[in-house]
């Protein structure tokens, strides 16, 4: 099917303050915006007689960056403390969304604040009940654990464990660098994937086949545009979408591989790229070079030793980007820095401050390369995060034994599958026993022991709003039967290596950074509540594509971000 593509020459963006009319796809209410100050605010303002000052050059490229773990408070403090930083420069010509969230418990479709559903929100415009992606490790009642397809119900792991060898940088022993999603899939171990019955028998379900809805990459690709993405696991090829054809260029060195795979870490045997923040920065730098290659119109793996598929110059992608990991690792690090925060107000430790500065410098390299290639004026830059990290306040941190707490549920309602971080999801053998499992959690003494679940709220299908937020496990084979949110600061891990985790619905998990920047914009701060899933339709709108081509956008009614609108549809 050919998807209509509005000519990029018509992709003109206006600040919402330049017009009394808000794009109906954005909202029904006026957003609250605070004009910026300084040089950005000194530029000519729009007026009713001549709005040429509102006009931005065409948007032909969107660079999407996820700084995993980055809270709104991190972004605000960093810019205030580093007014000459690259992030500050982007903010000077951008819109900051000060009230942006990964998830909410407000009676609308939602998702955990994990990388897997967080990435899907950014790239599909949908939440977990719509995308089918709850966590990188989850459970599916309708899939099978092996190639016999004899007994339905299986754990689903789309993390490093899906690879042939996750100690290898590219997922298999001796594997060469590649940008080809089809090659990446050959490095996923079919015996580690869930299976489904097909006309030809019993087949493994690759990550992109697990996804229920299309992605921004598929919509752009169908319109004849080039697409690219770089992330931390090979299994994140899922964003190629159900068609499997959404990405031209997918670069996914494994973050949990041996840190000795790249020069410059000084790592010892047994270390991976998350062991120390310095290792993670080397890993991030490796992916930054892939983005610089793409800005130069080359393949991500061009110039890497052993790469055999980086032939020719394919051109600059219309949608491309990557995630950064160093900030997330520094937020968690309780062993080496230590990292994390020094106070509840978000004052970063020295280690975290350095990780933020390193990431800022990396983003600066991308911006400088865009500028030198005369691409900055036609590129929209989106800075956000798949998730936050909780707790910011170390004094609230309490470690609990996730497996032991799953055992509490299992004794009352046998558990088929579970995952715990600073949230707990339980899939039961018999969904009708959800109330009994929840009651067992509630009845466990709050004694502060490692077996104390420290529950704040427990949701089951009998809870008000459960099906609207999570779906109905009686109908949807992927919806968990019990969702447990612990008290703020509780992490379901006994590891003394970390201060924090993510996955839950606490503010520290979900209130993240979101900045949309373009040289023709003036600085604004929008205080209105927005969700990260609104990034997906906003990207398509910027490129002159129809956001309604996203199935999740149609299903959930996801609007574009407020504060921006297209002049022409």
HELIX and SHEET records of a PDB file:
HELIX    1   1 UNK A    8  UNK A   10  5                                   3    
HELIX    2   2 UNK A   16  UNK A   18  5                                   3    
HELIX    3   3 UNK A   40  UNK A   42  5                                   3    
HELIX    4   4 UNK A   52  UNK A   54  5                                   3    
HELIX    5   5 UNK A   72  UNK A   81  1                                  10    
HELIX    6   6 UNK A   86  UNK A   92  1                                   7    
HELIX    7   7 UNK A  115  UNK A  124  1                                  10    
HELIX    8   8 UNK A  128  UNK A  131  1                                   4    
HELIX    9   9 UNK A  160  UNK A  162  5                                   3    
HELIX   10  10 UNK A  181  UNK A  185  1                                   5    
HELIX   11  11 UNK A  190  UNK A  192  5                                   3    
HELIX   12  12 UNK A  207  UNK A  210  1                                   4    
HELIX   13  13 UNK A  216  UNK A  222  1                                   7    
HELIX   14  14 UNK A  234  UNK A  240  5                                   7    
HELIX   15  15 UNK A  259  UNK A  261  5                                   3    
HELIX   16  16 UNK A  277  UNK A  295  1                                  19    
HELIX   17  17 UNK A  326  UNK A  332  1                                   7    
HELIX   18  18 UNK A  350  UNK A  372  1                                  23    
HELIX   19  19 UNK A  376  UNK A  378  5                                   3    
HELIX   20  20 UNK A  394  UNK A  396  5                                   3    
HELIX   21  21 UNK A  402  UNK A  412  1                                  11    
HELIX   22  22 UNK A  431  UNK A  433  5                                   3    
HELIX   23  23 UNK A  434  UNK A  443  1                                  10    
HELIX   24  24 UNK A  466  UNK A  470  1                                   5    
HELIX   25  25 UNK A  507  UNK A  510  1                                   4    
HELIX   26  26 UNK A  534  UNK A  542  1                                   9    
HELIX   27  27 UNK A  547  UNK A  549  5                                   3    
HELIX   28  28 UNK A  551  UNK A  556  1                                   6    
SHEET    1   A 2 UNK A  13  UNK A  15  0                                        
SHEET    2   A 2 UNK A 564  UNK A 566 -1                                        
SHEET    1   B 7 UNK A  33  UNK A  35  0                                        
SHEET    2   B 7 UNK A 524  UNK A 526 -1                                        
SHEET    3   B 7 UNK A  94  UNK A  97  1                                        
SHEET    4   B 7 UNK A 515  UNK A 517 -1                                        
SHEET    5   B 7 UNK A 379  UNK A 384 -1                                        
SHEET    6   B 7 UNK A  61  UNK A  67  1                                        
SHEET    7   B 7 UNK A 319  UNK A 324  1                                        
SHEET    1   C 2 UNK A 100  UNK A 101  0                                        
SHEET    2   C 2 UNK A 530  UNK A 531  1                                        
SHEET    1   D 2 UNK A 137  UNK A 144  0                                        
SHEET    2   D 2 UNK A 152  UNK A 157 -1                                        
SHEET    1   E 2 UNK A 195  UNK A 198  0                                        
SHEET    2   E 2 UNK A 201  UNK A 204 -1                                        
SHEET    1   F 2 UNK A 228  UNK A 230  0                                        
SHEET    2   F 2 UNK A 249  UNK A 251  1                                        
SHEET    1   G 2 UNK A 398  UNK A 399  0                                        
SHEET    2   G 2 UNK A 490  UNK A 491  1                                        
SHEET    1   H 4 UNK A 415  UNK A 420  0                                        
SHEET    2   H 4 UNK A 424  UNK A 428 -1                                        
SHEET    3   H 4 UNK A 482  UNK A 486 -1                                        
SHEET    4   H 4 UNK A 455  UNK A 460 -1                                        
END                                                                             
